[in-house]
Amino acid sequence: MIGDALHLIKAYWNELWEYWTPVIMISIGIIVFVLEAFVGMKAEYGRYNKKKSGLPAPIAWLIQECPAFFVPLFLIFYNGVKFFDSSNSINTNLVLLMLFMMHYFNRSFIYTTRIRSKNVVNYLENFLAFVFCFVNGYQIGHYHSRILKSDFFEWNFMLGVAIFFTGFYINIDSDNRLIKLRKESNGTGYKIPKGGMFEYVSAANYFGECLEWFGFAIASWSLPGLAFAWFTLANTGPRGYHHHLFYKEKFGSDYPKNRKALIPFLI
Ligand SMILES: NC(=O)c1ccc[n+]([C@@H]2O[C@H](COP(=O)([O-])OP(=O)(O)OC[C@H]3O[C@@H](n4cnc5c(N)ncnc54)[C@H](OP(=O)(O)O)[C@@H]3O)[C@@H](O)[C@H]2O)c1
């Protein structure tokens, strides 16, 4: 009897994280996209924090991003995830979880020691980002630590991982270029980003980030992976477009004419 009840609770718990959470995330992503793209709302940090109240950027980013590293790490140990299955094939879901954690290790503990922004992150924005990283860390961690897959030679895994690493490289390269610009401008003020994918798009860091998570979603072929990729696009896409308009307004005819906002040669 108790065994049946526990079994049922476990089934509901799995359905909550593997179906309902992604569905809710996709729905909130649609709302965020509409608000940012069509109503003109902007997340209040960086150049758009008009109130100038909040936590210093390095501390805020560390607090908000680190759950996406620690929650999956906890789940790997809690679920006793194995690197090989019974036929000695690599557990590709664990590989994907390690890629996810690698990204968030950089974002939480390396990126934050390097940014020199004097802009602050609004408290509410910081809290919402923390909740998102916690929920997303659990959603991605739950699926990839519970379900064992051995897809190493499947087309979607190989293609997805290749796209992920391309995006990871572009994201870090673009972050580095912006960090350098921020240092050159002494913590405030904005210059025209140059080099790398910035030659093609104004929001090269966001382009790299979107590539990463769509690659991850293809490799994972799961609803949680798709939900996170869509949310990243819905969140960073319109913000990247706002950055593009910001540069065009600020630099006028000095701003490269052929540069697009987010997707090279397209948008
Ligand atoms: N997965 C997701 O949903 C998600 C969401 C948001 C961000 N991210 C990632 O997090 C990272 C940071 O994002 P972000 O929104 O802070 O990016 P951002 O607005 O491009 O700013 C990045 C950093 O560079 C500085 N900077 C930007 N443009 C500059 C310029 N033209 N001249 C001088 N300094 C400049 C910013 O300073 P200021 O702070 O003073 O503006 C900030 O320190 C990116 O890699 C992004 O992909 C991911």
The ligand as an SDF file (V2000), in Angstrom:
LIG
                    3D

 48 52  0  0  0  0  0  0  0  0999 V2000
   20.7110   31.8930  -20.9960 N   0  0  0  0  0  0  0  0  0  0  0  0
   20.1310   33.0830  -20.8420 C   0  0  0  0  0  0  0  0  0  0  0  0
   18.9090   33.1570  -20.8250 O   0  0  0  0  0  0  0  0  0  0  0  0
   20.9790   34.3470  -20.6800 C   0  0  0  0  0  0  0  0  0  0  0  0
   20.3290   35.5470  -20.3650 C   0  0  0  0  0  0  0  0  0  0  0  0
   21.1040   36.6970  -20.2270 C   0  0  0  0  0  0  0  0  0  0  0  0
   22.4770   36.6500  -20.4060 C   0  0  0  0  0  0  0  0  0  0  0  0
   23.0960   35.4750  -20.6980 N   0  0  0  0  0  0  0  0  0  0  0  0
   24.5430   35.4370  -20.9310 C   0  0  0  0  0  0  0  0  0  0  0  0
   25.2370   36.1170  -19.9080 O   0  0  0  0  0  0  0  0  0  0  0  0
   26.3260   36.8930  -20.4460 C   0  0  0  0  0  0  0  0  0  0  0  0
   26.1920   38.3640  -20.0430 C   0  0  0  0  0  0  0  0  0  0  0  0
   24.9430   38.8400  -20.5250 O   0  0  0  0  0  0  0  0  0  0  0  0
   24.5590   40.3980  -20.4820 P   0  0  0  0  0  0  0  0  0  0  0  0
   23.0890   40.4660  -20.7450 O   0  0  0  0  0  0  0  0  0  0  0  0
   25.1360   41.0500  -19.2820 O   0  0  0  0  0  0  0  0  0  0  0  0
   25.3580   40.9090  -21.7890 O   0  0  0  0  0  0  0  0  0  0  0  0
   25.7250   42.4190  -22.2400 P   0  0  0  0  0  0  0  0  0  0  0  0
   24.5930   43.3370  -21.9950 O   0  0  0  0  0  0  0  0  0  0  0  0
   26.2130   42.3030  -23.6460 O   0  0  0  0  0  0  0  0  0  0  0  0
   26.9330   42.8430  -21.2590 O   0  0  0  0  0  0  0  0  0  0  0  0
   28.0340   42.0050  -21.0390 C   0  0  0  0  0  0  0  0  0  0  0  0
   29.1480   42.7670  -20.3240 C   0  0  0  0  0  0  0  0  0  0  0  0
   29.8740   43.5860  -21.2500 O   0  0  0  0  0  0  0  0  0  0  0  0
   29.7050   44.9810  -20.9660 C   0  0  0  0  0  0  0  0  0  0  0  0
   29.4250   45.6020  -22.2810 N   0  0  0  0  0  0  0  0  0  0  0  0
   28.4540   45.2310  -23.1450 C   0  0  0  0  0  0  0  0  0  0  0  0
   28.5130   45.9600  -24.2720 N   0  0  0  0  0  0  0  0  0  0  0  0
   29.5280   46.8190  -24.1080 C   0  0  0  0  0  0  0  0  0  0  0  0
   30.0870   47.8680  -24.9320 C   0  0  0  0  0  0  0  0  0  0  0  0
   29.5910   48.1050  -26.1460 N   0  0  0  0  0  0  0  0  0  0  0  0
   31.1350   48.5860  -24.4650 N   0  0  0  0  0  0  0  0  0  0  0  0
   31.6440   48.3140  -23.2350 C   0  0  0  0  0  0  0  0  0  0  0  0
   31.1780   47.3440  -22.4130 N   0  0  0  0  0  0  0  0  0  0  0  0
   30.1250   46.6020  -22.8360 C   0  0  0  0  0  0  0  0  0  0  0  0
   28.5340   45.0580  -20.0030 C   0  0  0  0  0  0  0  0  0  0  0  0
   28.6480   46.1790  -19.1670 O   0  0  0  0  0  0  0  0  0  0  0  0
   27.3120   46.8450  -18.4960 P   0  0  0  0  0  0  0  0  0  0  0  0
   26.8270   45.8200  -17.4890 O   0  0  0  0  0  0  0  0  0  0  0  0
   27.8330   48.0750  -17.8640 O   0  0  0  0  0  0  0  0  0  0  0  0
   26.3130   47.0880  -19.5810 O   0  0  0  0  0  0  0  0  0  0  0  0
   28.6650   43.7420  -19.2550 C   0  0  0  0  0  0  0  0  0  0  0  0
   29.6490   43.8280  -18.2540 O   0  0  0  0  0  0  0  0  0  0  0  0
   26.3060   36.6790  -21.9510 C   0  0  0  0  0  0  0  0  0  0  0  0
   27.2590   35.7210  -22.3180 O   0  0  0  0  0  0  0  0  0  0  0  0
   24.9000   36.1500  -22.2190 C   0  0  0  0  0  0  0  0  0  0  0  0
   24.8800   35.3000  -23.3240 O   0  0  0  0  0  0  0  0  0  0  0  0
   22.3570   34.3280  -20.8340 C   0  0  0  0  0  0  0  0  0  0  0  0
  1  2  1  0
  2  3  2  0
  2  4  1  0
  4  5  1  0
  4 48  2  0
  5  6  2  0
  6  7  1  0
  7  8  2  0
  8  9  1  0
  8 48  1  0
  9 10  1  0
  9 46  1  0
 10 11  1  0
 11 12  1  0
 11 44  1  0
 12 13  1  0
 13 14  1  0
 14 15  2  0
 14 16  1  0
 14 17  1  0
 17 18  1  0
 18 19  2  0
 18 20  1  0
 18 21  1  0
 21 22  1  0
 22 23  1  0
 23 24  1  0
 23 42  1  0
 24 25  1  0
 25 26  1  0
 25 36  1  0
 26 27  1  0
 26 35  1  0
 27 28  2  0
 28 29  1  0
 29 30  1  0
 29 35  2  0
 30 31  1  0
 30 32  2  0
 32 33  1  0
 33 34  2  0
 34 35  1  0
 36 37  1  0
 36 42  1  0
 37 38  1  0
 38 39  2  0
 38 40  1  0
 38 41  1  0
 42 43  1  0
 44 45  1  0
 44 46  1  0
 46 47  1  0
M  CHG  2   8   1  16  -1
M  END
$$$$
